[in-house]
Amino acid sequence: MAPNGKPVITFVGAGYVGLPWAAIFANWGYQVYALDVDEKKIERINKGEAPFEEPGLTEMIAKVVKEKKLIATTDYAEAIPKSNIVFICVGTPSNAKGEADMGYVFSAAEKIAQNLGQPFTVIVDRSTVPPGTVHKVRDYITKARKDPQKEFAVVSSPEFLRQGHAIEDTLHPSRIIIGSDDPRAIALLTEIHGALDCPKVVMSAESAEIVKYAANAYLAMRIVFADQMSNLAEAVGADIKEVIAGTSLDPRIGDHFWYPGLGYGGYCFPKDVKALASSYQANLNEPNLFSILDELNEARIERICQLAERQLNGLTGHKIVIWGLSAKPQSPDMRGSTPANLIKALADRGAIIHAYDPYAWEEASGMLKGMVQLHRDHMASLPDSDGLFILTEHQEFKNLDYRIVKDQMRGKLLFDAKRVLDRDQMRKIGFDYWGIGDGKGNKL
Ligand SMILES: NC(=O)c1ccc[n+]([C@@H]2O[C@H](COP(=O)([O-])OP(=O)(O)OC[C@H]3O[C@@H](n4cnc5c(N)ncnc54)[C@H](O)[C@@H]3O)[C@@H](O)[C@H]2O)c1
């Protein structure tokens, strides 16, 4: 324990999940270590800066680093021996088979084990991992532990924050899940999360691991559901906006999380649905909803591409301008960006792609190198274009004068993948308006 009687906490993995939590616990007066293998990240944190965009994070880091409540390090031997609680927050990307790649988690577990220094340490798995991982982490630690007198418990406590809202979501979570049967670990985790006004739900570690996959797969399913309803609306001359307005009034369904568009993307949903499908297959070896979700979602980009081909009478040599590249609105994060997937598919078919994004220029210039000409100014992207595709609902795109936009273009196709614009207004201006799920006079 620290001199103030509070447990010392380390976050292994100072990314989108680990770092906001580290900053918040430090701000609450805990002695916190943020441990990462990325030296540049650690250097920036120790200078009092956030190494990535997240509202409110830099201010909080600047404060707690100055107070020495948050210390960033690459050295396990500096942080782990003093820590009573260690959160594992490293990445769990998909491997080639679609399973969660557990290499980072197991490597972190091994190094934690070699450096245990307290009589009892709680090791918390906050990364998203397949059911059964708690036992594997426990085995790694038991084998790699240098001193068998150092006791430990492994707990599953999955994370639900949204990127772009990390501080807000961490301070106001919907719930804290504590997956453990160890009374000392449960007491310690309940205590440190005590300031949060939300249910703290204690359950088995296996259930906790499934909760995270269940939440992400359910939300991904709503997106695929909305996409399929959009297809039907387009085919029969209905409008998905009207369908959602009518359907969502049912209180059992609600008006949240209806997002027809390019399918689900981002860092978590695609890899987590694939990992769930793999885990289901490995445990039950029978047909399952999650494999089908993944297949339908993967097919989404191809379908949009075919529709674009039809709208423009072929894609070869046509200049398409893409506005909006990031995976989420008002964010620079390109991980799992569905616009990037669509760009690859369009470019493969011979389209010439120009693009603009107000947030993700740096990230996109690396990821889409050689595939697209990026512009710093949205108007500069338009001359000689045959079509304008708006793919991310950045606020900026809602408030432009589209008469000027239209004047700059050669063609008049306007694809609105997120339904941010008014169909009738756009038609009045002279666009061939193609809105996702909009079958009104827009036969595809
Ligand atoms: N990003 C989200 O919105 C979000 C939300 C909920 C859950 N999750 C889950 O949380 C986990 C972490 O996600 P993230 O977005 O924070 O990832 P991230 O890539 O932003 O951060 C992971 C960090 O771990 C570091 N790292 C890797 N191996 C390490 C090791 N052995 N020791 C120390 N550091 C190591 C990396 O350098 C990186 O900085 C994933 O399992 C993810 O699925 C993410």
The ligand as an SDF file (V2000), in Angstrom:
LIG
                    3D

 44 48  0  0  0  0  0  0  0  0999 V2000
  -10.4140    1.0210  -27.5820 N   0  0  0  0  0  0  0  0  0  0  0  0
  -11.6170    0.7960  -27.0840 C   0  0  0  0  0  0  0  0  0  0  0  0
  -12.5540    1.5660  -27.3160 O   0  0  0  0  0  0  0  0  0  0  0  0
  -11.8680   -0.4010  -26.2010 C   0  0  0  0  0  0  0  0  0  0  0  0
  -13.0730   -0.4830  -25.4790 C   0  0  0  0  0  0  0  0  0  0  0  0
  -13.2960   -1.5950  -24.6720 C   0  0  0  0  0  0  0  0  0  0  0  0
  -12.3670   -2.6240  -24.6110 C   0  0  0  0  0  0  0  0  0  0  0  0
  -11.2140   -2.5280  -25.3560 N   0  0  0  0  0  0  0  0  0  0  0  0
  -10.2490   -3.6290  -25.2480 C   0  0  0  0  0  0  0  0  0  0  0  0
   -9.1790   -3.2140  -24.3910 O   0  0  0  0  0  0  0  0  0  0  0  0
   -7.9390   -3.7700  -24.8610 C   0  0  0  0  0  0  0  0  0  0  0  0
   -6.9490   -2.6570  -25.1220 C   0  0  0  0  0  0  0  0  0  0  0  0
   -7.4710   -1.8290  -26.1610 O   0  0  0  0  0  0  0  0  0  0  0  0
   -6.8430   -0.3950  -26.4940 P   0  0  0  0  0  0  0  0  0  0  0  0
   -7.7700    0.2510  -27.4600 O   0  0  0  0  0  0  0  0  0  0  0  0
   -6.5050    0.3080  -25.2330 O   0  0  0  0  0  0  0  0  0  0  0  0
   -5.4910   -0.8390  -27.2470 O   0  0  0  0  0  0  0  0  0  0  0  0
   -4.2530    0.0990  -27.6060 P   0  0  0  0  0  0  0  0  0  0  0  0
   -3.6160   -0.5420  -28.7830 O   0  0  0  0  0  0  0  0  0  0  0  0
   -4.6650    1.5200  -27.6690 O   0  0  0  0  0  0  0  0  0  0  0  0
   -3.2990   -0.0600  -26.3310 O   0  0  0  0  0  0  0  0  0  0  0  0
   -2.6470   -1.2420  -25.9890 C   0  0  0  0  0  0  0  0  0  0  0  0
   -1.2650   -0.8720  -25.4680 C   0  0  0  0  0  0  0  0  0  0  0  0
   -0.6410   -2.0420  -24.9470 O   0  0  0  0  0  0  0  0  0  0  0  0
    0.7500   -1.9260  -25.1920 C   0  0  0  0  0  0  0  0  0  0  0  0
    1.3700   -3.2500  -25.0250 N   0  0  0  0  0  0  0  0  0  0  0  0
    1.3170   -4.3210  -25.8540 C   0  0  0  0  0  0  0  0  0  0  0  0
    1.9790   -5.3590  -25.3090 N   0  0  0  0  0  0  0  0  0  0  0  0
    2.4440   -4.9470  -24.1130 C   0  0  0  0  0  0  0  0  0  0  0  0
    3.1680   -5.5560  -23.0790 C   0  0  0  0  0  0  0  0  0  0  0  0
    3.5430   -6.8550  -23.1420 N   0  0  0  0  0  0  0  0  0  0  0  0
    3.4820   -4.8440  -21.9840 N   0  0  0  0  0  0  0  0  0  0  0  0
    3.1000   -3.5450  -21.8770 C   0  0  0  0  0  0  0  0  0  0  0  0
    2.3930   -2.9080  -22.8260 N   0  0  0  0  0  0  0  0  0  0  0  0
    2.0660   -3.6020  -23.9290 C   0  0  0  0  0  0  0  0  0  0  0  0
    0.8220   -1.3460  -26.5840 C   0  0  0  0  0  0  0  0  0  0  0  0
    2.0780   -0.7450  -26.8400 O   0  0  0  0  0  0  0  0  0  0  0  0
   -0.3180   -0.3270  -26.5350 C   0  0  0  0  0  0  0  0  0  0  0  0
    0.1400    0.9540  -26.1480 O   0  0  0  0  0  0  0  0  0  0  0  0
   -8.2870   -4.6150  -26.0880 C   0  0  0  0  0  0  0  0  0  0  0  0
   -8.5010   -5.9450  -25.6800 O   0  0  0  0  0  0  0  0  0  0  0  0
   -9.5950   -4.0120  -26.5670 C   0  0  0  0  0  0  0  0  0  0  0  0
  -10.3760   -4.9300  -27.2810 O   0  0  0  0  0  0  0  0  0  0  0  0
  -10.9350   -1.4430  -26.1290 C   0  0  0  0  0  0  0  0  0  0  0  0
  1  2  1  0
  2  3  2  0
  2  4  1  0
  4  5  1  0
  4 44  2  0
  5  6  2  0
  6  7  1  0
  7  8  2  0
  8  9  1  0
  8 44  1  0
  9 10  1  0
  9 42  1  0
 10 11  1  0
 11 12  1  0
 11 40  1  0
 12 13  1  0
 13 14  1  0
 14 15  2  0
 14 16  1  0
 14 17  1  0
 17 18  1  0
 18 19  2  0
 18 20  1  0
 18 21  1  0
 21 22  1  0
 22 23  1  0
 23 24  1  0
 23 38  1  0
 24 25  1  0
 25 26  1  0
 25 36  1  0
 26 27  1  0
 26 35  1  0
 27 28  2  0
 28 29  1  0
 29 30  1  0
 29 35  2  0
 30 31  1  0
 30 32  2  0
 32 33  1  0
 33 34  2  0
 34 35  1  0
 36 37  1  0
 36 38  1  0
 38 39  1  0
 40 41  1  0
 40 42  1  0
 42 43  1  0
M  CHG  2   8   1  16  -1
M  END
$$$$
